[in-house]
Amino acid sequence: MENNQPKIQKTKKEKKKPLNKALQLSGAGLQMGLTIYLGFLFGKWLDASFNTHFLKETITLLAIFLAMYSLIKQANRIND
């Protein structure tokens, strides 16, 4: 038996489920934390290598800005 009813195609926005969005944002949060932590470790290593005292804070701050930028871009992409 064939079903002659027309298939209704869902739009891109209807296909995304709220749970899927929550999982993507939680992954983005983990990525943000990892980016900041790795920036901190890299800055600490640079301070030890070059015998300075300001690179750890500078690199960590840059990592925070990078992580925030990445998080905002991902959130915008998820909401589209």
mmCIF file of the N, C-alpha and C atoms, coordinates in Angstrom:
data_MODEL
# 
_entry.id   MODEL 
# 
loop_
_atom_site.group_PDB 
_atom_site.id 
_atom_site.type_symbol 
_atom_site.label_atom_id 
_atom_site.label_alt_id 
_atom_site.label_comp_id 
_atom_site.label_asym_id 
_atom_site.label_entity_id 
_atom_site.label_seq_id 
_atom_site.pdbx_PDB_ins_code 
_atom_site.Cartn_x 
_atom_site.Cartn_y 
_atom_site.Cartn_z 
_atom_site.occupancy 
_atom_site.B_iso_or_equiv 
_atom_site.pdbx_formal_charge 
_atom_site.auth_seq_id 
_atom_site.auth_comp_id 
_atom_site.auth_asym_id 
_atom_site.auth_atom_id 
_atom_site.pdbx_PDB_model_num 
ATOM 1   N N  . MET A 1 1  ? 0.832  -1.181 0.000  1.00 0.00 ? 1  MET A N  1 
ATOM 2   C CA . MET A 1 1  ? 0.000  0.000  0.000  1.00 0.00 ? 1  MET A CA 1 
ATOM 3   C C  . MET A 1 1  ? 0.878  1.246  0.000  1.00 0.00 ? 1  MET A C  1 
ATOM 4   N N  . GLU A 1 2  ? 0.524  2.125  -0.872 1.00 0.00 ? 2  GLU A N  1 
ATOM 5   C CA . GLU A 1 2  ? 1.263  3.374  -0.950 1.00 0.00 ? 2  GLU A CA 1 
ATOM 6   C C  . GLU A 1 2  ? 0.503  4.471  -0.251 1.00 0.00 ? 2  GLU A C  1 
ATOM 7   N N  . ASN A 1 3  ? 1.250  5.327  0.375  1.00 0.00 ? 3  ASN A N  1 
ATOM 8   C CA . ASN A 1 3  ? 0.663  6.480  1.030  1.00 0.00 ? 3  ASN A CA 1 
ATOM 9   C C  . ASN A 1 3  ? 0.800  7.668  0.086  1.00 0.00 ? 3  ASN A C  1 
ATOM 10  N N  . ASN A 1 4  ? -0.295 8.183  -0.401 1.00 0.00 ? 4  ASN A N  1 
ATOM 11  C CA . ASN A 1 4  ? -0.272 9.259  -1.381 1.00 0.00 ? 4  ASN A CA 1 
ATOM 12  C C  . ASN A 1 4  ? -0.277 10.649 -0.761 1.00 0.00 ? 4  ASN A C  1 
ATOM 13  N N  . GLN A 1 5  ? -0.103 10.733 0.534  1.00 0.00 ? 5  GLN A N  1 
ATOM 14  C CA . GLN A 1 5  ? -0.080 12.035 1.174  1.00 0.00 ? 5  GLN A CA 1 
ATOM 15  C C  . GLN A 1 5  ? 1.243  12.721 0.885  1.00 0.00 ? 5  GLN A C  1 
ATOM 16  N N  . PRO A 1 6  ? 1.206  14.025 0.616  1.00 0.00 ? 6  PRO A N  1 
ATOM 17  C CA . PRO A 1 6  ? 2.460  14.733 0.339  1.00 0.00 ? 6  PRO A CA 1 
ATOM 18  C C  . PRO A 1 6  ? 3.325  14.806 1.589  1.00 0.00 ? 6  PRO A C  1 
ATOM 19  N N  . LYS A 1 7  ? 4.615  14.657 1.389  1.00 0.00 ? 7  LYS A N  1 
ATOM 20  C CA . LYS A 1 7  ? 5.557  14.761 2.506  1.00 0.00 ? 7  LYS A CA 1 
ATOM 21  C C  . LYS A 1 7  ? 5.794  16.233 2.832  1.00 0.00 ? 7  LYS A C  1 
ATOM 22  N N  . ILE A 1 8  ? 5.722  16.517 4.087  1.00 0.00 ? 8  ILE A N  1 
ATOM 23  C CA . ILE A 1 8  ? 5.945  17.891 4.536  1.00 0.00 ? 8  ILE A CA 1 
ATOM 24  C C  . ILE A 1 8  ? 7.402  18.002 4.973  1.00 0.00 ? 8  ILE A C  1 
ATOM 25  N N  . GLN A 1 9  ? 8.127  18.893 4.322  1.00 0.00 ? 9  GLN A N  1 
ATOM 26  C CA . GLN A 1 9  ? 9.524  19.091 4.659  1.00 0.00 ? 9  GLN A CA 1 
ATOM 27  C C  . GLN A 1 9  ? 9.631  20.146 5.743  1.00 0.00 ? 9  GLN A C  1 
ATOM 28  N N  . LYS A 1 10 ? 10.411 19.853 6.743  1.00 0.00 ? 10 LYS A N  1 
ATOM 29  C CA . LYS A 1 10 ? 10.606 20.797 7.834  1.00 0.00 ? 10 LYS A CA 1 
ATOM 30  C C  . LYS A 1 10 ? 11.696 21.791 7.448  1.00 0.00 ? 10 LYS A C  1 
ATOM 31  N N  . THR A 1 11 ? 11.512 23.004 7.896  1.00 0.00 ? 11 THR A N  1 
ATOM 32  C CA . THR A 1 11 ? 12.534 24.012 7.647  1.00 0.00 ? 11 THR A CA 1 
ATOM 33  C C  . THR A 1 11 ? 13.711 23.762 8.570  1.00 0.00 ? 11 THR A C  1 
ATOM 34  N N  . LYS A 1 12 ? 14.786 24.474 8.310  1.00 0.00 ? 12 LYS A N  1 
ATOM 35  C CA . LYS A 1 12 ? 16.010 24.294 9.084  1.00 0.00 ? 12 LYS A CA 1 
ATOM 36  C C  . LYS A 1 12 ? 15.795 24.621 10.555 1.00 0.00 ? 12 LYS A C  1 
ATOM 37  N N  . LYS A 1 13 ? 15.006 25.658 10.844 1.00 0.00 ? 13 LYS A N  1 
ATOM 38  C CA . LYS A 1 13 ? 14.771 26.049 12.226 1.00 0.00 ? 13 LYS A CA 1 
ATOM 39  C C  . LYS A 1 13 ? 13.918 25.024 12.964 1.00 0.00 ? 13 LYS A C  1 
ATOM 40  N N  . GLU A 1 14 ? 13.008 24.372 12.278 1.00 0.00 ? 14 GLU A N  1 
ATOM 41  C CA . GLU A 1 14 ? 12.148 23.390 12.928 1.00 0.00 ? 14 GLU A CA 1 
ATOM 42  C C  . GLU A 1 14 ? 12.899 22.105 13.242 1.00 0.00 ? 14 GLU A C  1 
ATOM 43  N N  . LYS A 1 15 ? 13.963 21.831 12.529 1.00 0.00 ? 15 LYS A N  1 
ATOM 44  C CA . LYS A 1 15 ? 14.716 20.598 12.748 1.00 0.00 ? 15 LYS A CA 1 
ATOM 45  C C  . LYS A 1 15 ? 15.546 20.641 14.027 1.00 0.00 ? 15 LYS A C  1 
ATOM 46  N N  . LYS A 1 16 ? 15.996 21.815 14.436 1.00 0.00 ? 16 LYS A N  1 
ATOM 47  C CA . LYS A 1 16 ? 16.834 21.917 15.624 1.00 0.00 ? 16 LYS A CA 1 
ATOM 48  C C  . LYS A 1 16 ? 15.969 21.799 16.868 1.00 0.00 ? 16 LYS A C  1 
ATOM 49  N N  . LYS A 1 17 ? 16.379 20.943 17.765 1.00 0.00 ? 17 LYS A N  1 
ATOM 50  C CA . LYS A 1 17 ? 15.639 20.748 19.002 1.00 0.00 ? 17 LYS A CA 1 
ATOM 51  C C  . LYS A 1 17 ? 16.299 21.562 20.107 1.00 0.00 ? 17 LYS A C  1 
ATOM 52  N N  . PRO A 1 18 ? 15.517 21.968 21.103 1.00 0.00 ? 18 PRO A N  1 
ATOM 53  C CA . PRO A 1 18 ? 16.091 22.740 22.218 1.00 0.00 ? 18 PRO A CA 1 
ATOM 54  C C  . PRO A 1 18 ? 17.188 21.978 22.962 1.00 0.00 ? 18 PRO A C  1 
ATOM 55  N N  . LEU A 1 19 ? 17.043 20.668 23.111 1.00 0.00 ? 19 LEU A N  1 
ATOM 56  C CA . LEU A 1 19 ? 18.059 19.887 23.799 1.00 0.00 ? 19 LEU A CA 1 
ATOM 57  C C  . LEU A 1 19 ? 19.374 19.914 23.032 1.00 0.00 ? 19 LEU A C  1 
ATOM 58  N N  . ASN A 1 20 ? 19.296 19.862 21.715 1.00 0.00 ? 20 ASN A N  1 
ATOM 59  C CA . ASN A 1 20 ? 20.484 19.927 20.873 1.00 0.00 ? 20 ASN A CA 1 
ATOM 60  C C  . ASN A 1 20 ? 21.208 21.258 21.075 1.00 0.00 ? 20 ASN A C  1 
ATOM 61  N N  . LYS A 1 21 ? 20.440 22.338 21.171 1.00 0.00 ? 21 LYS A N  1 
ATOM 62  C CA . LYS A 1 21 ? 21.032 23.654 21.396 1.00 0.00 ? 21 LYS A CA 1 
ATOM 63  C C  . LYS A 1 21 ? 21.717 23.717 22.752 1.00 0.00 ? 21 LYS A C  1 
ATOM 64  N N  . ALA A 1 22 ? 21.089 23.131 23.758 1.00 0.00 ? 22 ALA A N  1 
ATOM 65  C CA . ALA A 1 22 ? 21.675 23.137 25.097 1.00 0.00 ? 22 ALA A CA 1 
ATOM 66  C C  . ALA A 1 22 ? 22.986 22.351 25.125 1.00 0.00 ? 22 ALA A C  1 
ATOM 67  N N  . LEU A 1 23 ? 23.024 21.238 24.421 1.00 0.00 ? 23 LEU A N  1 
ATOM 68  C CA . LEU A 1 23 ? 24.256 20.441 24.367 1.00 0.00 ? 23 LEU A CA 1 
ATOM 69  C C  . LEU A 1 23 ? 25.369 21.195 23.647 1.00 0.00 ? 23 LEU A C  1 
ATOM 70  N N  . GLN A 1 24 ? 25.010 21.901 22.582 1.00 0.00 ? 24 GLN A N  1 
ATOM 71  C CA . GLN A 1 24 ? 26.020 22.668 21.860 1.00 0.00 ? 24 GLN A CA 1 
ATOM 72  C C  . GLN A 1 24 ? 26.566 23.799 22.727 1.00 0.00 ? 24 GLN A C  1 
ATOM 73  N N  . LEU A 1 25 ? 25.701 24.463 23.479 1.00 0.00 ? 25 LEU A N  1 
ATOM 74  C CA . LEU A 1 25 ? 26.173 25.554 24.329 1.00 0.00 ? 25 LEU A CA 1 
ATOM 75  C C  . LEU A 1 25 ? 26.993 25.046 25.507 1.00 0.00 ? 25 LEU A C  1 
ATOM 76  N N  . SER A 1 26 ? 26.649 23.873 26.030 1.00 0.00 ? 26 SER A N  1 
ATOM 77  C CA . SER A 1 26 ? 27.461 23.329 27.120 1.00 0.00 ? 26 SER A CA 1 
ATOM 78  C C  . SER A 1 26 ? 28.848 22.957 26.606 1.00 0.00 ? 26 SER A C  1 
ATOM 79  N N  . GLY A 1 27 ? 28.916 22.458 25.408 1.00 0.00 ? 27 GLY A N  1 
ATOM 80  C CA . GLY A 1 27 ? 30.215 22.170 24.800 1.00 0.00 ? 27 GLY A CA 1 
ATOM 81  C C  . GLY A 1 27 ? 31.007 23.445 24.576 1.00 0.00 ? 27 GLY A C  1 
ATOM 82  N N  . ALA A 1 28 ? 30.309 24.513 24.234 1.00 0.00 ? 28 ALA A N  1 
ATOM 83  C CA . ALA A 1 28 ? 30.979 25.802 24.041 1.00 0.00 ? 28 ALA A CA 1 
ATOM 84  C C  . ALA A 1 28 ? 31.544 26.312 25.364 1.00 0.00 ? 28 ALA A C  1 
ATOM 85  N N  . GLY A 1 29 ? 30.842 26.057 26.454 1.00 0.00 ? 29 GLY A N  1 
ATOM 86  C CA . GLY A 1 29 ? 31.344 26.457 27.768 1.00 0.00 ? 29 GLY A CA 1 
ATOM 87  C C  . GLY A 1 29 ? 32.609 25.703 28.152 1.00 0.00 ? 29 GLY A C  1 
ATOM 88  N N  . LEU A 1 30 ? 32.628 24.426 27.859 1.00 0.00 ? 30 LEU A N  1 
ATOM 89  C CA . LEU A 1 30 ? 33.838 23.635 28.117 1.00 0.00 ? 30 LEU A CA 1 
ATOM 90  C C  . LEU A 1 30 ? 34.997 24.113 27.251 1.00 0.00 ? 30 LEU A C  1 
ATOM 91  N N  . GLN A 1 31 ? 34.698 24.431 26.016 1.00 0.00 ? 31 GLN A N  1 
ATOM 92  C CA . GLN A 1 31 ? 35.733 24.950 25.115 1.00 0.00 ? 31 GLN A CA 1 
ATOM 93  C C  . GLN A 1 31 ? 36.276 26.277 25.643 1.00 0.00 ? 31 GLN A C  1 
ATOM 94  N N  . MET A 1 32 ? 35.395 27.103 26.177 1.00 0.00 ? 32 MET A N  1 
ATOM 95  C CA . MET A 1 32 ? 35.804 28.402 26.715 1.00 0.00 ? 32 MET A CA 1 
ATOM 96  C C  . MET A 1 32 ? 36.756 28.213 27.903 1.00 0.00 ? 32 MET A C  1 
ATOM 97  N N  . GLY A 1 33 ? 36.387 27.320 28.811 1.00 0.00 ? 33 GLY A N  1 
ATOM 98  C CA . GLY A 1 33 ? 37.242 27.057 29.964 1.00 0.00 ? 33 GLY A CA 1 
ATOM 99  C C  . GLY A 1 33 ? 38.592 26.502 29.569 1.00 0.00 ? 33 GLY A C  1 
ATOM 100 N N  . LEU A 1 34 ? 38.603 25.606 28.616 1.00 0.00 ? 34 LEU A N  1 
ATOM 101 C CA . LEU A 1 34 ? 39.855 25.007 28.157 1.00 0.00 ? 34 LEU A CA 1 
ATOM 102 C C  . LEU A 1 34 ? 40.743 26.041 27.473 1.00 0.00 ? 34 LEU A C  1 
ATOM 103 N N  . THR A 1 35 ? 40.152 26.932 26.693 1.00 0.00 ? 35 THR A N  1 
ATOM 104 C CA . THR A 1 35 ? 40.922 27.978 26.021 1.00 0.00 ? 35 THR A CA 1 
ATOM 105 C C  . THR A 1 35 ? 41.596 28.896 27.026 1.00 0.00 ? 35 THR A C  1 
ATOM 106 N N  . ILE A 1 36 ? 40.862 29.294 28.058 1.00 0.00 ? 36 ILE A N  1 
ATOM 107 C CA . ILE A 1 36 ? 41.425 30.178 29.082 1.00 0.00 ? 36 ILE A CA 1 
ATOM 108 C C  . ILE A 1 36 ? 42.529 29.470 29.859 1.00 0.00 ? 36 ILE A C  1 
ATOM 109 N N  . TYR A 1 37 ? 42.294 28.213 30.212 1.00 0.00 ? 37 TYR A N  1 
ATOM 110 C CA . TYR A 1 37 ? 43.303 27.470 30.971 1.00 0.00 ? 37 TYR A CA 1 
ATOM 111 C C  . TYR A 1 37 ? 44.579 27.262 30.163 1.00 0.00 ? 37 TYR A C  1 
ATOM 112 N N  . LEU A 1 38 ? 44.429 26.920 28.890 1.00 0.00 ? 38 LEU A N  1 
ATOM 113 C CA . LEU A 1 38 ? 45.615 26.740 28.057 1.00 0.00 ? 38 LEU A CA 1 
ATOM 114 C C  . LEU A 1 38 ? 46.357 28.059 27.848 1.00 0.00 ? 38 LEU A C  1 
ATOM 115 N N  . GLY A 1 39 ? 45.618 29.165 27.753 1.00 0.00 ? 39 GLY A N  1 
ATOM 116 C CA . GLY A 1 39 ? 46.252 30.479 27.665 1.00 0.00 ? 39 GLY A CA 1 
ATOM 117 C C  . GLY A 1 39 ? 47.049 30.794 28.921 1.00 0.00 ? 39 GLY A C  1 
ATOM 118 N N  . PHE A 1 40 ? 46.484 30.444 30.071 1.00 0.00 ? 40 PHE A N  1 
ATOM 119 C CA . PHE A 1 40 ? 47.183 30.636 31.337 1.00 0.00 ? 40 PHE A CA 1 
ATOM 120 C C  . PHE A 1 40 ? 48.475 29.825 31.384 1.00 0.00 ? 40 PHE A C  1 
ATOM 121 N N  . LEU A 1 41 ? 48.387 28.549 31.002 1.00 0.00 ? 41 LEU A N  1 
ATOM 122 C CA . LEU A 1 41 ? 49.584 27.690 31.015 1.00 0.00 ? 41 LEU A CA 1 
ATOM 123 C C  . LEU A 1 41 ? 50.645 28.192 30.046 1.00 0.00 ? 41 LEU A C  1 
ATOM 124 N N  . PHE A 1 42 ? 50.213 28.638 28.865 1.00 0.00 ? 42 PHE A N  1 
ATOM 125 C CA . PHE A 1 42 ? 51.158 29.154 27.873 1.00 0.00 ? 42 PHE A CA 1 
ATOM 126 C C  . PHE A 1 42 ? 51.841 30.427 28.396 1.00 0.00 ? 42 PHE A C  1 
ATOM 127 N N  . GLY A 1 43 ? 51.069 31.307 29.003 1.00 0.00 ? 43 GLY A N  1 
ATOM 128 C CA . GLY A 1 43 ? 51.644 32.528 29.570 1.00 0.00 ? 43 GLY A CA 1 
ATOM 129 C C  . GLY A 1 43 ? 52.612 32.230 30.708 1.00 0.00 ? 43 GLY A C  1 
ATOM 130 N N  . LYS A 1 44 ? 52.276 31.257 31.528 1.00 0.00 ? 44 LYS A N  1 
ATOM 131 C CA . LYS A 1 44 ? 53.155 30.856 32.626 1.00 0.00 ? 44 LYS A CA 1 
ATOM 132 C C  . LYS A 1 44 ? 54.476 30.296 32.077 1.00 0.00 ? 44 LYS A C  1 
ATOM 133 N N  . TRP A 1 45 ? 54.372 29.493 31.017 1.00 0.00 ? 45 TRP A N  1 
ATOM 134 C CA . TRP A 1 45 ? 55.574 28.936 30.396 1.00 0.00 ? 45 TRP A CA 1 
ATOM 135 C C  . TRP A 1 45 ? 56.429 30.043 29.780 1.00 0.00 ? 45 TRP A C  1 
ATOM 136 N N  . LEU A 1 46 ? 55.772 31.019 29.123 1.00 0.00 ? 46 LEU A N  1 
ATOM 137 C CA . LEU A 1 46 ? 56.518 32.132 28.537 1.00 0.00 ? 46 LEU A CA 1 
ATOM 138 C C  . LEU A 1 46 ? 57.213 32.965 29.614 1.00 0.00 ? 46 LEU A C  1 
ATOM 139 N N  . ASP A 1 47 ? 56.535 33.184 30.736 1.00 0.00 ? 47 ASP A N  1 
ATOM 140 C CA . ASP A 1 47 ? 57.153 33.919 31.839 1.00 0.00 ? 47 ASP A CA 1 
ATOM 141 C C  . ASP A 1 47 ? 58.407 33.200 32.345 1.00 0.00 ? 47 ASP A C  1 
ATOM 142 N N  . ALA A 1 48 ? 58.318 31.889 32.484 1.00 0.00 ? 48 ALA A N  1 
ATOM 143 C CA . ALA A 1 48 ? 59.469 31.121 32.957 1.00 0.00 ? 48 ALA A CA 1 
ATOM 144 C C  . ALA A 1 48 ? 60.590 31.108 31.911 1.00 0.00 ? 48 ALA A C  1 
ATOM 145 N N  . SER A 1 49 ? 60.224 31.037 30.640 1.00 0.00 ? 49 SER A N  1 
ATOM 146 C CA . SER A 1 49 ? 61.228 30.965 29.583 1.00 0.00 ? 49 SER A CA 1 
ATOM 147 C C  . SER A 1 49 ? 61.982 32.277 29.397 1.00 0.00 ? 49 SER A C  1 
ATOM 148 N N  . PHE A 1 50 ? 61.264 33.401 29.459 1.00 0.00 ? 50 PHE A N  1 
ATOM 149 C CA . PHE A 1 50 ? 61.879 34.695 29.203 1.00 0.00 ? 50 PHE A CA 1 
ATOM 150 C C  . PHE A 1 50 ? 62.174 35.491 30.467 1.00 0.00 ? 50 PHE A C  1 
ATOM 151 N N  . ASN A 1 51 ? 61.951 34.864 31.627 1.00 0.00 ? 51 ASN A N  1 
ATOM 152 C CA . ASN A 1 51 ? 62.225 35.485 32.919 1.00 0.00 ? 51 ASN A CA 1 
ATOM 153 C C  . ASN A 1 51 ? 61.513 36.848 33.045 1.00 0.00 ? 51 ASN A C  1 
ATOM 154 N N  . THR A 1 52 ? 60.209 36.827 32.757 1.00 0.00 ? 52 THR A N  1 
ATOM 155 C CA . THR A 1 52 ? 59.381 38.030 32.881 1.00 0.00 ? 52 THR A CA 1 
ATOM 156 C C  . THR A 1 52 ? 58.292 37.769 33.910 1.00 0.00 ? 52 THR A C  1 
ATOM 157 N N  . HIS A 1 53 ? 57.481 38.776 34.164 1.00 0.00 ? 53 HIS A N  1 
ATOM 158 C CA . HIS A 1 53 ? 56.409 38.619 35.146 1.00 0.00 ? 53 HIS A CA 1 
ATOM 159 C C  . HIS A 1 53 ? 55.054 39.127 34.654 1.00 0.00 ? 53 HIS A C  1 
ATOM 160 N N  . PHE A 1 54 ? 54.934 39.485 33.390 1.00 0.00 ? 54 PHE A N  1 
ATOM 161 C CA . PHE A 1 54 ? 53.684 40.055 32.895 1.00 0.00 ? 54 PHE A CA 1 
ATOM 162 C C  . PHE A 1 54 ? 53.014 39.230 31.801 1.00 0.00 ? 54 PHE A C  1 
ATOM 163 N N  . LEU A 1 55 ? 53.708 38.265 31.242 1.00 0.00 ? 55 LEU A N  1 
ATOM 164 C CA . LEU A 1 55 ? 53.153 37.523 30.107 1.00 0.00 ? 55 LEU A CA 1 
ATOM 165 C C  . LEU A 1 55 ? 52.011 36.588 30.514 1.00 0.00 ? 55 LEU A C  1 
ATOM 166 N N  . LYS A 1 56 ? 52.070 36.026 31.725 1.00 0.00 ? 56 LYS A N  1 
ATOM 167 C CA . LYS A 1 56 ? 51.005 35.130 32.170 1.00 0.00 ? 56 LYS A CA 1 
ATOM 168 C C  . LYS A 1 56 ? 49.664 35.864 32.197 1.00 0.00 ? 56 LYS A C  1 
ATOM 169 N N  . GLU A 1 57 ? 49.650 37.060 32.758 1.00 0.00 ? 57 GLU A N  1 
ATOM 170 C CA . GLU A 1 57 ? 48.411 37.832 32.834 1.00 0.00 ? 57 GLU A CA 1 
ATOM 171 C C  . GLU A 1 57 ? 47.955 38.302 31.451 1.00 0.00 ? 57 GLU A C  1 
ATOM 172 N N  . THR A 1 58 ? 48.901 38.713 30.634 1.00 0.00 ? 58 THR A N  1 
ATOM 173 C CA . THR A 1 58 ? 48.573 39.217 29.301 1.00 0.00 ? 58 THR A CA 1 
ATOM 174 C C  . THR A 1 58 ? 47.988 38.123 28.418 1.00 0.00 ? 58 THR A C  1 
ATOM 175 N N  . ILE A 1 59 ? 48.636 36.979 28.382 1.00 0.00 ? 59 ILE A N  1 
ATOM 176 C CA . ILE A 1 59 ? 48.162 35.874 27.544 1.00 0.00 ? 59 ILE A CA 1 
ATOM 177 C C  . ILE A 1 59 ? 46.831 35.346 28.065 1.00 0.00 ? 59 ILE A C  1 
ATOM 178 N N  . THR A 1 60 ? 46.665 35.287 29.384 1.00 0.00 ? 60 THR A N  1 
ATOM 179 C CA . THR A 1 60 ? 45.395 34.843 29.952 1.00 0.00 ? 60 THR A CA 1 
ATOM 180 C C  . THR A 1 60 ? 44.266 35.794 29.569 1.00 0.00 ? 60 THR A C  1 
ATOM 181 N N  . LEU A 1 61 ? 44.524 37.087 29.627 1.00 0.00 ? 61 LEU A N  1 
ATOM 182 C CA . LEU A 1 61 ? 43.513 38.065 29.236 1.00 0.00 ? 61 LEU A CA 1 
ATOM 183 C C  . LEU A 1 61 ? 43.163 37.937 27.749 1.00 0.00 ? 61 LEU A C  1 
ATOM 184 N N  . LEU A 1 62 ? 44.159 37.736 26.914 1.00 0.00 ? 62 LEU A N  1 
ATOM 185 C CA . LEU A 1 62 ? 43.895 37.520 25.485 1.00 0.00 ? 62 LEU A CA 1 
ATOM 186 C C  . LEU A 1 62 ? 43.082 36.241 25.255 1.00 0.00 ? 62 LEU A C  1 
ATOM 187 N N  . ALA A 1 63 ? 43.373 35.205 26.045 1.00 0.00 ? 63 ALA A N  1 
ATOM 188 C CA . ALA A 1 63 ? 42.626 33.951 25.926 1.00 0.00 ? 63 ALA A CA 1 
ATOM 189 C C  . ALA A 1 63 ? 41.168 34.155 26.344 1.00 0.00 ? 63 ALA A C  1 
ATOM 190 N N  . ILE A 1 64 ? 40.922 34.988 27.350 1.00 0.00 ? 64 ILE A N  1 
ATOM 191 C CA . ILE A 1 64 ? 39.551 35.284 27.774 1.00 0.00 ? 64 ILE A CA 1 
ATOM 192 C C  . ILE A 1 64 ? 38.791 35.978 26.655 1.00 0.00 ? 64 ILE A C  1 
ATOM 193 N N  . PHE A 1 65 ? 39.421 36.982 26.025 1.00 0.00 ? 65 PHE A N  1 
ATOM 194 C CA . PHE A 1 65 ? 38.768 37.683 24.918 1.00 0.00 ? 65 PHE A CA 1 
ATOM 195 C C  . PHE A 1 65 ? 38.506 36.744 23.750 1.00 0.00 ? 65 PHE A C  1 
ATOM 196 N N  . LEU A 1 66 ? 39.462 35.892 23.447 1.00 0.00 ? 66 LEU A N  1 
ATOM 197 C CA . LEU A 1 66 ? 39.301 34.930 22.360 1.00 0.00 ? 66 LEU A CA 1 
ATOM 198 C C  . LEU A 1 66 ? 38.163 33.955 22.665 1.00 0.00 ? 66 LEU A C  1 
ATOM 199 N N  . ALA A 1 67 ? 38.100 33.480 23.904 1.00 0.00 ? 67 ALA A N  1 
ATOM 200 C CA . ALA A 1 67 ? 37.047 32.544 24.291 1.00 0.00 ? 67 ALA A CA 1 
ATOM 201 C C  . ALA A 1 67 ? 35.674 33.211 24.243 1.00 0.00 ? 67 ALA A C  1 
ATOM 202 N N  . MET A 1 68 ? 35.578 34.452 24.685 1.00 0.00 ? 68 MET A N  1 
ATOM 203 C CA . MET A 1 68 ? 34.299 35.169 24.636 1.00 0.00 ? 68 MET A CA 1 
ATOM 204 C C  . MET A 1 68 ? 33.854 35.388 23.189 1.00 0.00 ? 68 MET A C  1 
ATOM 205 N N  . TYR A 1 69 ? 34.780 35.773 22.329 1.00 0.00 ? 69 TYR A N  1 
ATOM 206 C CA . TYR A 1 69 ? 34.476 35.967 20.915 1.00 0.00 ? 69 TYR A CA 1 
ATOM 207 C C  . TYR A 1 69 ? 33.963 34.668 20.297 1.00 0.00 ? 69 TYR A C  1 
ATOM 208 N N  . SER A 1 70 ? 34.647 33.572 20.599 1.00 0.00 ? 70 SER A N  1 
ATOM 209 C CA . SER A 1 70 ? 34.252 32.278 20.068 1.00 0.00 ? 70 SER A CA 1 
ATOM 210 C C  . SER A 1 70 ? 32.876 31.868 20.579 1.00 0.00 ? 70 SER A C  1 
ATOM 211 N N  . LEU A 1 71 ? 32.604 32.106 21.865 1.00 0.00 ? 71 LEU A N  1 
ATOM 212 C CA . LEU A 1 71 ? 31.318 31.761 22.448 1.00 0.00 ? 71 LEU A CA 1 
ATOM 213 C C  . LEU A 1 71 ? 30.180 32.558 21.806 1.00 0.00 ? 71 LEU A C  1 
ATOM 214 N N  . ILE A 1 72 ? 30.388 33.839 21.587 1.00 0.00 ? 72 ILE A N  1 
ATOM 215 C CA . ILE A 1 72 ? 29.370 34.678 20.968 1.00 0.00 ? 72 ILE A CA 1 
ATOM 216 C C  . ILE A 1 72 ? 29.107 34.227 19.529 1.00 0.00 ? 72 ILE A C  1 
ATOM 217 N N  . LYS A 1 73 ? 30.168 33.907 18.790 1.00 0.00 ? 73 LYS A N  1 
ATOM 218 C CA . LYS A 1 73 ? 30.001 33.435 17.413 1.00 0.00 ? 73 LYS A CA 1 
ATOM 219 C C  . LYS A 1 73 ? 29.210 32.119 17.382 1.00 0.00 ? 73 LYS A C  1 
ATOM 220 N N  . GLN A 1 74 ? 29.537 31.202 18.304 1.00 0.00 ? 74 GLN A N  1 
ATOM 221 C CA . GLN A 1 74 ? 28.832 29.924 18.341 1.00 0.00 ? 74 GLN A CA 1 
ATOM 222 C C  . GLN A 1 74 ? 27.370 30.098 18.726 1.00 0.00 ? 74 GLN A C  1 
ATOM 223 N N  . ALA A 1 75 ? 27.094 30.979 19.684 1.00 0.00 ? 75 ALA A N  1 
ATOM 224 C CA . ALA A 1 75 ? 25.711 31.215 20.104 1.00 0.00 ? 75 ALA A CA 1 
ATOM 225 C C  . ALA A 1 75 ? 24.907 31.828 18.964 1.00 0.00 ? 75 ALA A C  1 
ATOM 226 N N  . ASN A 1 76 ? 25.489 32.728 18.223 1.00 0.00 ? 76 ASN A N  1 
ATOM 227 C CA . ASN A 1 76 ? 24.801 33.309 17.071 1.00 0.00 ? 76 ASN A CA 1 
ATOM 228 C C  . ASN A 1 76 ? 24.528 32.255 15.999 1.00 0.00 ? 76 ASN A C  1 
ATOM 229 N N  . ARG A 1 77 ? 25.485 31.375 15.786 1.00 0.00 ? 77 ARG A N  1 
ATOM 230 C CA . ARG A 1 77 ? 25.328 30.324 14.785 1.00 0.00 ? 77 ARG A CA 1 
ATOM 231 C C  . ARG A 1 77 ? 24.224 29.336 15.208 1.00 0.00 ? 77 ARG A C  1 
ATOM 232 N N  . ILE A 1 78 ? 24.145 29.040 16.495 1.00 0.00 ? 78 ILE A N  1 
ATOM 233 C CA . ILE A 1 78 ? 23.132 28.103 16.988 1.00 0.00 ? 78 ILE A CA 1 
ATOM 234 C C  . ILE A 1 78 ? 21.736 28.708 16.863 1.00 0.00 ? 78 ILE A C  1 
ATOM 235 N N  . ASN A 1 79 ? 21.615 29.999 17.118 1.00 0.00 ? 79 ASN A N  1 
ATOM 236 C CA . ASN A 1 79 ? 20.308 30.648 17.079 1.00 0.00 ? 79 ASN A CA 1 
ATOM 237 C C  . ASN A 1 79 ? 19.802 30.927 15.678 1.00 0.00 ? 79 ASN A C  1 
ATOM 238 N N  . ASP A 1 80 ? 20.666 30.842 14.695 1.00 0.00 ? 80 ASP A N  1 
ATOM 239 C CA . ASP A 1 80 ? 20.223 31.091 13.307 1.00 0.00 ? 80 ASP A CA 1 
ATOM 240 C C  . ASP A 1 80 ? 19.544 29.886 12.722 1.00 0.00 ? 80 ASP A C  1 
# 
